[in-house]
Amino acid sequence: MNKPAVSHPLFARFFYLIGPIANKAGGDAHRKELLSGLSGRVIELGAGTGLNFPFYPPTVTEVLAIEPEPFMRKKAIDSARVASVDVKVVDGVDSNLPAENCEYDAAVVSLVLCSVSDPGIALKEIRRVLRVGGELRFYEHIVAEEPRLARLQRRVDILWPYLGGGCHTSRDTVSAIETAGFIISSARRFKFQPSALAIPVSPHVIGTAIKG
Ligand SMILES: C[S@@+](CC[C@H](N)C(=O)[O-])C[C@H]1O[C@@H](n2cnc3c(N)ncnc32)[C@H](O)[C@@H]1O
């Protein structure tokens, strides 16, 4: 059997346990906001255990959910079975999405651009598969605007990826989305800290960017 492109067996199980707790503390509402008003064919990158699936509105006709981590993919497949929209979960990575150019009406990333090796590569590939005028919906934790917290984020970012499945605490994801050529049409920044452990990843953003 081939070695998976992404394998974080311990983190995947930890995330499976804490994901629903974070969702109850506010994540559910964020995911609902993230996906509200979406329609047509959607591609979701790094779908994890499928925590977004219950929140896709009925106007979405199909979701192709990409998940490279084997344990998470298995859980996502279970979640897809009970979703009210058509969700297909497949193996894949950010740098090589299994989709044609301009095929999708929308793309979704949630808590993923912190974890891929190079957000610029992921965003370029997302742009490729989106139609002109298509939407990128994003829900990500990001670098803090306050210098003190940003300093703390940079410090913990040395160790954090080893504990958090490759997650980086201090990425300027909104700038990365703009640099990739998207036009940001909304970006709501807020703090979300379901536990004290989450201080370094508390600054979040939910938004929409358009492929012009
Ligand atoms: C913190 S989890 C978030 C999962 C999910 N998006 C959510 O909102 O609950 C980070 C996800 O990014 C995925 N990921 C990491 N590297 C990736 C890559 N190179 N390509 C695609 N997904 C990747 C992981 O497998 C994992 O599912």
The ligand as an SDF file (V2000), in Angstrom:
LIG
                    3D

 27 29  0  0  0  0  0  0  0  0999 V2000
   -7.2210   21.2410   11.4220 C   0  0  0  0  0  0  0  0  0  0  0  0
   -7.7550   20.1540   10.1940 S   0  0  0  0  0  0  0  0  0  0  0  0
   -9.2270   20.9690    9.6160 C   0  0  0  0  0  0  0  0  0  0  0  0
  -10.2120   20.0350    9.0290 C   0  0  0  0  0  0  0  0  0  0  0  0
  -11.4990   20.6430    8.4570 C   0  0  0  0  0  0  0  0  0  0  0  0
  -11.2490   21.4840    7.3200 N   0  0  0  0  0  0  0  0  0  0  0  0
  -12.2880   21.3850    9.4750 C   0  0  0  0  0  0  0  0  0  0  0  0
  -12.6210   22.5690    9.2730 O   0  0  0  0  0  0  0  0  0  0  0  0
  -12.6240   20.7910   10.5070 O   0  0  0  0  0  0  0  0  0  0  0  0
   -6.5790   20.4480    8.8880 C   0  0  0  0  0  0  0  0  0  0  0  0
   -6.8520   19.6180    7.6530 C   0  0  0  0  0  0  0  0  0  0  0  0
   -5.9440   19.9500    6.5930 O   0  0  0  0  0  0  0  0  0  0  0  0
   -5.6360   18.7530    5.9120 C   0  0  0  0  0  0  0  0  0  0  0  0
   -4.4020   18.8960    5.1390 N   0  0  0  0  0  0  0  0  0  0  0  0
   -3.1390   19.0030    5.6230 C   0  0  0  0  0  0  0  0  0  0  0  0
   -2.2600   19.0590    4.6100 N   0  0  0  0  0  0  0  0  0  0  0  0
   -2.9780   19.0000    3.4610 C   0  0  0  0  0  0  0  0  0  0  0  0
   -2.6390   19.0040    2.0710 C   0  0  0  0  0  0  0  0  0  0  0  0
   -1.3640   19.0950    1.6690 N   0  0  0  0  0  0  0  0  0  0  0  0
   -3.6330   18.9070    1.1690 N   0  0  0  0  0  0  0  0  0  0  0  0
   -4.9240   18.8410    1.5760 C   0  0  0  0  0  0  0  0  0  0  0  0
   -5.3130   18.8290    2.8730 N   0  0  0  0  0  0  0  0  0  0  0  0
   -4.3450   18.8980    3.7990 C   0  0  0  0  0  0  0  0  0  0  0  0
   -5.5160   17.7380    7.0380 C   0  0  0  0  0  0  0  0  0  0  0  0
   -5.5360   16.4050    6.5940 O   0  0  0  0  0  0  0  0  0  0  0  0
   -6.7190   18.1190    7.8780 C   0  0  0  0  0  0  0  0  0  0  0  0
   -7.8740   17.4940    7.4420 O   0  0  0  0  0  0  0  0  0  0  0  0
  1  2  1  0
  2  3  1  0
  2 10  1  0
  3  4  1  0
  4  5  1  0
  5  6  1  0
  5  7  1  0
  7  8  2  0
  7  9  1  0
 10 11  1  0
 11 12  1  0
 11 26  1  0
 12 13  1  0
 13 14  1  0
 13 24  1  0
 14 15  1  0
 14 23  1  0
 15 16  2  0
 16 17  1  0
 17 18  1  0
 17 23  2  0
 18 19  1  0
 18 20  2  0
 20 21  1  0
 21 22  2  0
 22 23  1  0
 24 25  1  0
 24 26  1  0
 26 27  1  0
M  CHG  2   2   1   9  -1
M  END
$$$$
